[in-house]
Amino acid sequence: MHMADKAAAIVAGLGGAGNIEDIEACITRLRTEVTDAGRVDEAALKAAGAHGVLISGNVVQVVVGPEADTLTDDINDLLD
């Protein structure tokens, strides 16, 4: 999967761009804050290549490995 496609798939899995309030890379994870955690699709995130998904309230951490920085940049491009 191309990195931009992976970023788009992760955005979709997080409930769409409108559901993402904040995203940052944290070593091997994408740390995101979403409006509605109920819209997060863990299966879709795993299908997009996530190794794991941790949800705590409206904070969602998507474990993606060493490409977290690149994915965060690509996702921010999609959110702009």
N, CA, C and O atoms as a CHARMM CRD file, in Angstrom:
* protein
*
  320
    1    1 MET  N      0.85100  -1.19300   0.00000 PROA 1      0.00000
    2    1 MET  CA     0.00000   0.00000   0.00000 PROA 1      0.00000
    3    1 MET  C      0.88300   1.23800   0.00000 PROA 1      0.00000
    4    1 MET  O      1.79200   1.36000   0.82100 PROA 1      0.00000
    5    2 HSD  N      0.61700   2.14200  -0.91100 PROA 2      0.00000
    6    2 HSD  CA     1.35000   3.41300  -1.00100 PROA 2      0.00000
    7    2 HSD  C      1.10800   4.22600   0.26900 PROA 2      0.00000
    8    2 HSD  O      0.01900   4.17100   0.83900 PROA 2      0.00000
    9    3 MET  N      2.10800   4.97600   0.71200 PROA 3      0.00000
   10    3 MET  CA     2.01200   5.69400   1.99000 PROA 3      0.00000
   11    3 MET  C      0.82000   6.65900   2.02200 PROA 3      0.00000
   12    3 MET  O      0.13800   6.75400   3.04300 PROA 3      0.00000
   13    4 ALA  N      0.55900   7.38200   0.91400 PROA 4      0.00000
   14    4 ALA  CA    -0.56500   8.32400   0.88900 PROA 4      0.00000
   15    4 ALA  C     -1.88900   7.56700   0.99000 PROA 4      0.00000
   16    4 ALA  O     -2.83200   8.03600   1.62800 PROA 4      0.00000
   17    5 ASP  N     -1.95500   6.37900   0.34900 PROA 5      0.00000
   18    5 ASP  CA    -3.16700   5.55800   0.44000 PROA 5      0.00000
   19    5 ASP  C     -3.35000   5.06300   1.86900 PROA 5      0.00000
   20    5 ASP  O     -4.46800   5.00800   2.38100 PROA 5      0.00000
   21    6 LYS  N     -2.24400   4.70600   2.50100 PROA 6      0.00000
   22    6 LYS  CA    -2.29200   4.23500   3.88400 PROA 6      0.00000
   23    6 LYS  C     -2.77600   5.35600   4.79400 PROA 6      0.00000
   24    6 LYS  O     -3.58700   5.12800   5.69100 PROA 6      0.00000
   25    7 ALA  N     -2.27600   6.57000   4.56100 PROA 7      0.00000
   26    7 ALA  CA    -2.70800   7.72600   5.35200 PROA 7      0.00000
   27    7 ALA  C     -4.21000   7.93200   5.18700 PROA 7      0.00000
   28    7 ALA  O     -4.91900   8.15600   6.16800 PROA 7      0.00000
   29    8 ALA  N     -4.69800   7.85600   3.94900 PROA 8      0.00000
   30    8 ALA  CA    -6.12600   8.04900   3.68000 PROA 8      0.00000
   31    8 ALA  C     -6.95000   6.96500   4.36600 PROA 8      0.00000
   32    8 ALA  O     -8.02300   7.23900   4.90400 PROA 8      0.00000
   33    9 ALA  N     -6.44600   5.73500   4.34600 PROA 9      0.00000
   34    9 ALA  CA    -7.15900   4.62400   4.98400 PROA 9      0.00000
   35    9 ALA  C     -7.20900   4.81700   6.50100 PROA 9      0.00000
   36    9 ALA  O     -8.20700   4.48100   7.13800 PROA 9      0.00000
   37   10 ILE  N     -6.14100   5.35300   7.07300 PROA 10     0.00000
   38   10 ILE  CA    -6.11300   5.60300   8.51500 PROA 10     0.00000
   39   10 ILE  C     -7.08200   6.72400   8.87400 PROA 10     0.00000
   40   10 ILE  O     -7.79200   6.63600   9.87500 PROA 10     0.00000
   41   11 VAL  N     -7.11300   7.78000   8.05900 PROA 11     0.00000
   42   11 VAL  CA    -8.07500   8.86600   8.29900 PROA 11     0.00000
   43   11 VAL  C     -9.49800   8.30500   8.28600 PROA 11     0.00000
   44   11 VAL  O    -10.30700   8.63100   9.15500 PROA 11     0.00000
   45   12 ALA  N     -9.79800   7.46300   7.29800 PROA 12     0.00000
   46   12 ALA  CA   -11.13100   6.86300   7.21300 PROA 12     0.00000
   47   12 ALA  C    -11.41600   6.01200   8.44100 PROA 12     0.00000
   48   12 ALA  O    -12.52000   6.05100   8.98300 PROA 12     0.00000
   49   13 GLY  N    -10.42900   5.24700   8.87900 PROA 13     0.00000
   50   13 GLY  CA   -10.59000   4.38600  10.04800 PROA 13     0.00000
   51   13 GLY  C    -10.78400   5.16500  11.33900 PROA 13     0.00000
   52   13 GLY  O    -11.35100   4.66000  12.30800 PROA 13     0.00000
   53   14 LEU  N    -10.30400   6.40700  11.33600 PROA 14     0.00000
   54   14 LEU  CA   -10.47500   7.27100  12.50700 PROA 14     0.00000
   55   14 LEU  C    -11.79300   8.04200  12.45200 PROA 14     0.00000
   56   14 LEU  O    -12.03500   8.92400  13.27600 PROA 14     0.00000
   57   15 GLY  N    -12.62800   7.71100  11.49600 PROA 15     0.00000
   58   15 GLY  CA   -13.94500   8.34700  11.40600 PROA 15     0.00000
   59   15 GLY  C    -14.00000   9.52000  10.45500 PROA 15     0.00000
   60   15 GLY  O    -14.97200  10.27600  10.45000 PROA 15     0.00000
   61   16 GLY  N    -12.96000   9.68000   9.64700 PROA 16     0.00000
   62   16 GLY  CA   -12.93200  10.76600   8.67400 PROA 16     0.00000
   63   16 GLY  C    -12.22900  12.00200   9.20200 PROA 16     0.00000
   64   16 GLY  O    -12.04400  12.16300  10.40900 PROA 16     0.00000
   65   17 ALA  N    -11.84000  12.87000   8.28200 PROA 17     0.00000
   66   17 ALA  CA   -11.07600  14.07400   8.63800 PROA 17     0.00000
   67   17 ALA  C    -11.82500  14.93700   9.64200 PROA 17     0.00000
   68   17 ALA  O    -11.21000  15.53400  10.52500 PROA 17     0.00000
   69   18 GLY  N    -13.14100  15.00800   9.51500 PROA 18     0.00000
   70   18 GLY  CA   -13.92300  15.84400  10.40400 PROA 18     0.00000
   71   18 GLY  C    -13.96700  15.34100  11.83600 PROA 18     0.00000
   72   18 GLY  O    -14.35200  16.07500  12.74700 PROA 18     0.00000
   73   19 ASN  N    -13.57000  14.08000  12.03800 PROA 19     0.00000
   74   19 ASN  CA   -13.58800  13.48600  13.37400 PROA 19     0.00000
   75   19 ASN  C    -12.24600  13.64900  14.08700 PROA 19     0.00000
   76   19 ASN  O    -12.15400  13.40200  15.28900 PROA 19     0.00000
   77   20 ILE  N    -11.21300  14.06000  13.36500 PROA 20     0.00000
   78   20 ILE  CA    -9.86700  14.15800  13.93800 PROA 20     0.00000
   79   20 ILE  C     -9.62000  15.58900  14.39000 PROA 20     0.00000
   80   20 ILE  O     -9.59000  16.50900  13.57200 PROA 20     0.00000
   81   21 GLU  N     -9.44200  15.77600  15.69400 PROA 21     0.00000
   82   21 GLU  CA    -9.17100  17.10400  16.23500 PROA 21     0.00000
   83   21 GLU  C     -7.68200  17.39400  16.25500 PROA 21     0.00000
   84   21 GLU  O     -7.26800  18.53700  16.06300 PROA 21     0.00000
   85   22 ASP  N     -6.87300  16.36400  16.48600 PROA 22     0.00000
   86   22 ASP  CA    -5.43700  16.56700  16.60900 PROA 22     0.00000
   87   22 ASP  C     -4.74300  15.25500  16.29800 PROA 22     0.00000
   88   22 ASP  O     -5.26700  14.18500  16.60700 PROA 22     0.00000
   89   23 ILE  N     -3.56500  15.32900  15.68700 PROA 23     0.00000
   90   23 ILE  CA    -2.76600  14.12400  15.44900 PROA 23     0.00000
   91   23 ILE  C     -1.29600  14.48800  15.58400 PROA 23     0.00000
   92   23 ILE  O     -0.86500  15.55000  15.13500 PROA 23     0.00000
   93   24 GLU  N     -0.53300  13.60100  16.20300 PROA 24     0.00000
   94   24 GLU  CA     0.90700  13.79600  16.30000 PROA 24     0.00000
   95   24 GLU  C      1.58100  12.42900  16.30800 PROA 24     0.00000
   96   24 GLU  O      0.98500  11.42600  16.70300 PROA 24     0.00000
   97   25 ALA  N      2.82700  12.41000  15.86700 PROA 25     0.00000
   98   25 ALA  CA     3.60100  11.18200  15.89700 PROA 25     0.00000
   99   25 ALA  C      4.25600  11.05400  17.25600 PROA 25     0.00000
  100   25 ALA  O      4.77700  12.02800  17.80000 PROA 25     0.00000
  101   26 CYS  N      4.22800   9.85700  17.79900 PROA 26     0.00000
  102   26 CYS  CA     4.85000   9.58600  19.09600 PROA 26     0.00000
  103   26 CYS  C      5.64200   8.28400  18.94300 PROA 26     0.00000
  104   26 CYS  O      5.12600   7.20500  19.23200 PROA 26     0.00000
  105   27 ILE  N      6.87100   8.38700  18.49600 PROA 27     0.00000
  106   27 ILE  CA     7.78100   7.26600  18.24000 PROA 27     0.00000
  107   27 ILE  C      7.18200   6.34100  17.18400 PROA 27     0.00000
  108   27 ILE  O      7.33600   6.60500  15.99100 PROA 27     0.00000
  109   28 THR  N      6.50200   5.26000  17.58800 PROA 28     0.00000
  110   28 THR  CA     5.96000   4.30600  16.61300 PROA 28     0.00000
  111   28 THR  C      4.43900   4.38600  16.53100 PROA 28     0.00000
  112   28 THR  O      3.79600   3.49400  15.97600 PROA 28     0.00000
  113   29 ARG  N      3.86700   5.45400  17.08300 PROA 29     0.00000
  114   29 ARG  CA     2.41000   5.55200  17.12900 PROA 29     0.00000
  115   29 ARG  C      1.93000   6.87300  16.57000 PROA 29     0.00000
  116   29 ARG  O      2.65300   7.86900  16.56200 PROA 29     0.00000
  117   30 LEU  N      0.69100   6.85800  16.10300 PROA 30     0.00000
  118   30 LEU  CA    -0.02500   8.08500  15.79700 PROA 30     0.00000
  119   30 LEU  C     -0.91600   8.34400  17.00000 PROA 30     0.00000
  120   30 LEU  O     -1.77900   7.52600  17.31900 PROA 30     0.00000
  121   31 ARG  N     -0.71800   9.45900  17.66200 PROA 31     0.00000
  122   31 ARG  CA    -1.56600   9.81000  18.80000 PROA 31     0.00000
  123   31 ARG  C     -2.57600  10.81700  18.28900 PROA 31     0.00000
  124   31 ARG  O     -2.21600  11.91000  17.85400 PROA 31     0.00000
  125   32 THR  N     -3.82700  10.44300  18.34500 PROA 32     0.00000
  126   32 THR  CA    -4.86200  11.29800  17.79700 PROA 32     0.00000
  127   32 THR  C     -5.90600  11.61000  18.84800 PROA 32     0.00000
  128   32 THR  O     -6.12200  10.83900  19.78300 PROA 32     0.00000
  129   33 GLU  N     -6.54500  12.74600  18.68000 PROA 33     0.00000
  130   33 GLU  CA    -7.70400  13.08200  19.49300 PROA 33     0.00000
  131   33 GLU  C     -8.87100  13.21300  18.52200 PROA 33     0.00000
  132   33 GLU  O     -8.80100  13.96800  17.55300 PROA 33     0.00000
  133   34 VAL  N     -9.93900  12.47500  18.78700 PROA 34     0.00000
  134   34 VAL  CA   -11.09600  12.47500  17.90000 PROA 34     0.00000
  135   34 VAL  C    -12.29900  13.07700  18.60400 PROA 34     0.00000
  136   34 VAL  O    -12.34900  13.13400  19.83300 PROA 34     0.00000
  137   35 THR  N    -13.26000  13.52000  17.82300 PROA 35     0.00000
  138   35 THR  CA   -14.49600  14.07800  18.36300 PROA 35     0.00000
  139   35 THR  C    -15.37400  12.97000  18.91300 PROA 35     0.00000
  140   35 THR  O    -15.93800  13.09500  20.00100 PROA 35     0.00000
  141   36 ASP  N    -15.49000  11.87200  18.15100 PROA 36     0.00000
  142   36 ASP  CA   -16.38800  10.77000  18.50200 PROA 36     0.00000
  143   36 ASP  C    -15.65500   9.44300  18.36500 PROA 36     0.00000
  144   36 ASP  O    -15.48600   8.93400  17.25700 PROA 36     0.00000
  145   37 ALA  N    -15.21900   8.88200  19.49200 PROA 37     0.00000
  146   37 ALA  CA   -14.47900   7.61800  19.46500 PROA 37     0.00000
  147   37 ALA  C    -15.34700   6.48000  18.92400 PROA 37     0.00000
  148   37 ALA  O    -14.81000   5.47000  18.47000 PROA 37     0.00000
  149   38 GLY  N    -16.65000   6.61600  18.96100 PROA 38     0.00000
  150   38 GLY  CA   -17.54500   5.59400  18.43600 PROA 38     0.00000
  151   38 GLY  C    -17.44600   5.43900  16.93200 PROA 38     0.00000
  152   38 GLY  O    -17.86800   4.42200  16.38200 PROA 38     0.00000
  153   39 ARG  N    -16.89000   6.44300  16.26200 PROA 39     0.00000
  154   39 ARG  CA   -16.73300   6.37400  14.80300 PROA 39     0.00000
  155   39 ARG  C    -15.42600   5.71500  14.38600 PROA 39     0.00000
  156   39 ARG  O    -15.19600   5.49900  13.19600 PROA 39     0.00000
  157   40 VAL  N    -14.57000   5.39500  15.34700 PROA 40     0.00000
  158   40 VAL  CA   -13.28500   4.76100  15.03700 PROA 40     0.00000
  159   40 VAL  C    -13.52200   3.29300  14.68200 PROA 40     0.00000
  160   40 VAL  O    -14.20000   2.57100  15.41300 PROA 40     0.00000
  161   41 ASP  N    -12.95900   2.86400  13.56100 PROA 41     0.00000
  162   41 ASP  CA   -13.12700   1.49700  13.05800 PROA 41     0.00000
  163   41 ASP  C    -11.79100   0.76700  13.20500 PROA 41     0.00000
  164   41 ASP  O    -10.90700   0.88100  12.35600 PROA 41     0.00000
  165   42 GLU  N    -11.66200   0.00700  14.31200 PROA 42     0.00000
  166   42 GLU  CA   -10.39100  -0.68300  14.57600 PROA 42     0.00000
  167   42 GLU  C    -10.02900  -1.65000  13.46500 PROA 42     0.00000
  168   42 GLU  O     -8.86100  -1.74400  13.08800 PROA 42     0.00000
  169   43 ALA  N    -11.01000  -2.37400  12.93300 PROA 43     0.00000
  170   43 ALA  CA   -10.73300  -3.33600  11.85800 PROA 43     0.00000
  171   43 ALA  C    -10.19000  -2.62400  10.62200 PROA 43     0.00000
  172   43 ALA  O     -9.27500  -3.12400   9.96800 PROA 43     0.00000
  173   44 ALA  N    -10.75200  -1.45700  10.30100 PROA 44     0.00000
  174   44 ALA  CA   -10.27800  -0.69300   9.14100 PROA 44     0.00000
  175   44 ALA  C     -8.85400  -0.19900   9.37300 PROA 44     0.00000
  176   44 ALA  O     -8.03300  -0.20300   8.45500 PROA 44     0.00000
  177   45 LEU  N     -8.56100   0.22700  10.60500 PROA 45     0.00000
  178   45 LEU  CA    -7.20500   0.68700  10.91600 PROA 45     0.00000
  179   45 LEU  C     -6.21400  -0.46100  10.79400 PROA 45     0.00000
  180   45 LEU  O     -5.11200  -0.27700  10.27900 PROA 45     0.00000
  181   46 LYS  N     -6.59800  -1.64100  11.26500 PROA 46     0.00000
  182   46 LYS  CA    -5.69800  -2.80300  11.14900 PROA 46     0.00000
  183   46 LYS  C     -5.53500  -3.20300   9.68700 PROA 46     0.00000
  184   46 LYS  O     -4.44800  -3.60300   9.27000 PROA 46     0.00000
  185   47 ALA  N     -6.61500  -3.09600   8.90400 PROA 47     0.00000
  186   47 ALA  CA    -6.52300  -3.40000   7.47500 PROA 47     0.00000
  187   47 ALA  C     -5.59400  -2.41200   6.77200 PROA 47     0.00000
  188   47 ALA  O     -4.97300  -2.74900   5.76500 PROA 47     0.00000
  189   48 ALA  N     -5.50000  -1.19200   7.30400 PROA 48     0.00000
  190   48 ALA  CA    -4.61200  -0.16700   6.74100 PROA 48     0.00000
  191   48 ALA  C     -3.16500  -0.36700   7.17700 PROA 48     0.00000
  192   48 ALA  O     -2.28300   0.38500   6.76000 PROA 48     0.00000
  193   49 GLY  N     -2.91300  -1.37100   8.01100 PROA 49     0.00000
  194   49 GLY  CA    -1.54700  -1.68600   8.40100 PROA 49     0.00000
  195   49 GLY  C     -1.20200  -1.40400   9.84800 PROA 49     0.00000
  196   49 GLY  O     -0.05600  -1.59200  10.25500 PROA 49     0.00000
  197   50 ALA  N     -2.17400  -0.95200  10.64000 PROA 50     0.00000
  198   50 ALA  CA    -1.88900  -0.69900  12.05600 PROA 50     0.00000
  199   50 ALA  C     -1.60900  -2.01200  12.77000 PROA 50     0.00000
  200   50 ALA  O     -2.27400  -3.01900  12.52600 PROA 50     0.00000
  201   51 HSD  N     -0.61600  -1.99300  13.65600 PROA 51     0.00000
  202   51 HSD  CA    -0.28600  -3.18700  14.44400 PROA 51     0.00000
  203   51 HSD  C     -1.19400  -3.30700  15.65000 PROA 51     0.00000
  204   51 HSD  O     -1.36600  -4.39300  16.20500 PROA 51     0.00000
  205   52 GLY  N     -1.77700  -2.18300  16.05600 PROA 52     0.00000
  206   52 GLY  CA    -2.66000  -2.18000  17.21300 PROA 52     0.00000
  207   52 GLY  C     -3.34600  -0.83800  17.33300 PROA 52     0.00000
  208   52 GLY  O     -2.89800   0.16100  16.76900 PROA 52     0.00000
  209   53 VAL  N     -4.44000  -0.82800  18.07500 PROA 53     0.00000
  210   53 VAL  CA    -5.20100   0.39300  18.29300 PROA 53     0.00000
  211   53 VAL  C     -5.55400   0.46200  19.77600 PROA 53     0.00000
  212   53 VAL  O     -6.10200  -0.49100  20.33100 PROA 53     0.00000
  213   54 LEU  N     -5.24200   1.58300  20.41600 PROA 54     0.00000
  214   54 LEU  CA    -5.55900   1.77400  21.83100 PROA 54     0.00000
  215   54 LEU  C     -6.48100   2.97800  21.94500 PROA 54     0.00000
  216   54 LEU  O     -6.12900   4.07800  21.51800 PROA 54     0.00000
  217   55 ILE  N     -7.66200   2.77000  22.52300 PROA 55     0.00000
  218   55 ILE  CA    -8.62900   3.85800  22.65800 PROA 55     0.00000
  219   55 ILE  C     -8.85400   4.13600  24.13900 PROA 55     0.00000
  220   55 ILE  O     -9.17500   3.23100  24.91000 PROA 55     0.00000
  221   56 SER  N     -8.68300   5.39600  24.52800 PROA 56     0.00000
  222   56 SER  CA    -8.92100   5.82300  25.90500 PROA 56     0.00000
  223   56 SER  C     -9.69900   7.12900  25.84300 PROA 56     0.00000
  224   56 SER  O     -9.11800   8.19100  25.61700 PROA 56     0.00000
  225   57 GLY  N    -11.00100   7.05500  26.04100 PROA 57     0.00000
  226   57 GLY  CA   -11.83100   8.24100  25.88900 PROA 57     0.00000
  227   57 GLY  C    -11.80100   8.68200  24.43700 PROA 57     0.00000
  228   57 GLY  O    -12.11700   7.90000  23.54100 PROA 57     0.00000
  229   58 ASN  N    -11.42300   9.93500  24.19900 PROA 58     0.00000
  230   58 ASN  CA   -11.34100  10.44100  22.82800 PROA 58     0.00000
  231   58 ASN  C     -9.91500  10.43400  22.28800 PROA 58     0.00000
  232   58 ASN  O     -9.64900  10.97800  21.21700 PROA 58     0.00000
  233   59 VAL  N     -9.00000   9.81400  23.03300 PROA 59     0.00000
  234   59 VAL  CA    -7.62500   9.69200  22.55700 PROA 59     0.00000
  235   59 VAL  C     -7.44300   8.30300  21.95100 PROA 59     0.00000
  236   59 VAL  O     -7.68200   7.28700  22.60300 PROA 59     0.00000
  237   60 VAL  N     -7.01800   8.28400  20.69700 PROA 60     0.00000
  238   60 VAL  CA    -6.80400   7.02500  19.99000 PROA 60     0.00000
  239   60 VAL  C     -5.33900   6.96000  19.58900 PROA 60     0.00000
  240   60 VAL  O     -4.82500   7.86900  18.93800 PROA 60     0.00000
  241   61 GLN  N     -4.67100   5.88600  19.97900 PROA 61     0.00000
  242   61 GLN  CA    -3.29700   5.66300  19.54800 PROA 61     0.00000
  243   61 GLN  C     -3.30500   4.52400  18.54300 PROA 61     0.00000
  244   61 GLN  O     -3.82000   3.43900  18.81300 PROA 61     0.00000
  245   62 VAL  N     -2.72400   4.78900  17.37700 PROA 62     0.00000
  246   62 VAL  CA    -2.64800   3.80100  16.30900 PROA 62     0.00000
  247   62 VAL  C     -1.17900   3.41200  16.17800 PROA 62     0.00000
  248   62 VAL  O     -0.34400   4.24000  15.81400 PROA 62     0.00000
  249   63 VAL  N     -0.86300   2.14800  16.47700 PROA 63     0.00000
  250   63 VAL  CA     0.52200   1.67900  16.42500 PROA 63     0.00000
  251   63 VAL  C      0.85700   1.33000  14.96900 PROA 63     0.00000
  252   63 VAL  O      0.29000   0.39800  14.40000 PROA 63     0.00000
  253   64 VAL  N      1.78600   2.09200  14.37500 PROA 64     0.00000
  254   64 VAL  CA     2.11400   1.90800  12.95700 PROA 64     0.00000
  255   64 VAL  C      3.58300   1.59500  12.71200 PROA 64     0.00000
  256   64 VAL  O      3.95700   1.27200  11.58400 PROA 64     0.00000
  257   65 GLY  N      4.42000   1.68200  13.73100 PROA 65     0.00000
  258   65 GLY  CA     5.83100   1.39600  13.53100 PROA 65     0.00000
  259   65 GLY  C      6.61900   2.64600  13.16700 PROA 65     0.00000
  260   65 GLY  O      6.15000   3.76100  13.39400 PROA 65     0.00000
  261   66 PRO  N      7.82000   2.47100  12.60200 PROA 66     0.00000
  262   66 PRO  CA     8.73500   3.58600  12.38300 PROA 66     0.00000
  263   66 PRO  C      8.26400   4.61500  11.36000 PROA 66     0.00000
  264   66 PRO  O      8.87500   5.67700  11.24500 PROA 66     0.00000
  265   67 GLU  N      7.20300   4.33300  10.61800 PROA 67     0.00000
  266   67 GLU  CA     6.72000   5.29200   9.62100 PROA 67     0.00000
  267   67 GLU  C      5.74600   6.31100  10.22200 PROA 67     0.00000
  268   67 GLU  O      5.10400   7.05100   9.47800 PROA 67     0.00000
  269   68 ALA  N      5.62600   6.36200  11.53800 PROA 68     0.00000
  270   68 ALA  CA     4.66400   7.26400  12.19200 PROA 68     0.00000
  271   68 ALA  C      4.85700   8.71600  11.76200 PROA 68     0.00000
  272   68 ALA  O      3.87600   9.40700  11.48700 PROA 68     0.00000
  273   69 ASP  N      6.10600   9.19600  11.69900 PROA 69     0.00000
  274   69 ASP  CA     6.35100  10.59500  11.32200 PROA 69     0.00000
  275   69 ASP  C      5.85600  10.88200   9.90800 PROA 69     0.00000
  276   69 ASP  O      5.17700  11.88200   9.67200 PROA 69     0.00000
  277   70 THR  N      6.19800  10.00600   8.97700 PROA 70     0.00000
  278   70 THR  CA     5.79700  10.19400   7.57900 PROA 70     0.00000
  279   70 THR  C      4.28700  10.14900   7.44300 PROA 70     0.00000
  280   70 THR  O      3.69400  10.96600   6.73900 PROA 70     0.00000
  281   71 LEU  N      3.66200   9.18200   8.12700 PROA 71     0.00000
  282   71 LEU  CA     2.20800   9.07700   8.06300 PROA 71     0.00000
  283   71 LEU  C      1.53800  10.31200   8.65500 PROA 71     0.00000
  284   71 LEU  O      0.53300  10.78600   8.12500 PROA 71     0.00000
  285   72 THR  N      2.08200  10.83400   9.74300 PROA 72     0.00000
  286   72 THR  CA     1.50300  12.03800  10.35000 PROA 72     0.00000
  287   72 THR  C      1.54800  13.20200   9.36500 PROA 72     0.00000
  288   72 THR  O      0.57800  13.95100   9.24400 PROA 72     0.00000
  289   73 ASP  N      2.66900  13.35700   8.66100 PROA 73     0.00000
  290   73 ASP  CA     2.78000  14.42100   7.65200 PROA 73     0.00000
  291   73 ASP  C      1.74000  14.22400   6.55700 PROA 73     0.00000
  292   73 ASP  O      1.06900  15.17500   6.15700 PROA 73     0.00000
  293   74 ASP  N      1.60500  12.98800   6.07000 PROA 74     0.00000
  294   74 ASP  CA     0.64300  12.69600   5.00300 PROA 74     0.00000
  295   74 ASP  C     -0.78500  12.92500   5.47800 PROA 74     0.00000
  296   74 ASP  O     -1.61000  13.45000   4.72900 PROA 74     0.00000
  297   75 ILE  N     -1.08500  12.54000   6.71000 PROA 75     0.00000
  298   75 ILE  CA    -2.42900  12.72500   7.26000 PROA 75     0.00000
  299   75 ILE  C     -2.72100  14.21100   7.43900 PROA 75     0.00000
  300   75 ILE  O     -3.82500  14.66400   7.13600 PROA 75     0.00000
  301   76 ASN  N     -1.74300  14.97700   7.93000 PROA 76     0.00000
  302   76 ASN  CA    -1.94900  16.42100   8.08300 PROA 76     0.00000
  303   76 ASN  C     -2.20800  17.07200   6.72700 PROA 76     0.00000
  304   76 ASN  O     -3.00000  18.01100   6.64000 PROA 76     0.00000
  305   77 ASP  N     -1.55600  16.59000   5.66400 PROA 77     0.00000
  306   77 ASP  CA    -1.82900  17.11200   4.32200 PROA 77     0.00000
  307   77 ASP  C     -3.28700  16.85800   3.94900 PROA 77     0.00000
  308   77 ASP  O     -3.93600  17.71200   3.34500 PROA 77     0.00000
  309   78 LEU  N     -3.80200  15.67800   4.31200 PROA 78     0.00000
  310   78 LEU  CA    -5.19200  15.34700   3.99100 PROA 78     0.00000
  311   78 LEU  C     -6.18000  16.17200   4.81300 PROA 78     0.00000
  312   78 LEU  O     -7.29200  16.44300   4.36000 PROA 78     0.00000
  313   79 LEU  N     -5.77600  16.57300   6.01900 PROA 79     0.00000
  314   79 LEU  CA    -6.67100  17.32500   6.90300 PROA 79     0.00000
  315   79 LEU  C     -6.73100  18.80100   6.54900 PROA 79     0.00000
  316   79 LEU  O     -7.69600  19.48400   6.89300 PROA 79     0.00000
  317   80 ASP  N     -5.70200  19.30300   5.86200 PROA 80     0.00000
  318   80 ASP  CA    -5.66000  20.74200   5.52000 PROA 80     0.00000
  319   80 ASP  C     -6.67300  21.09400   4.45100 PROA 80     0.00000
  320   80 ASP  O     -6.77000  22.25400   4.04900 PROA 80     0.00000
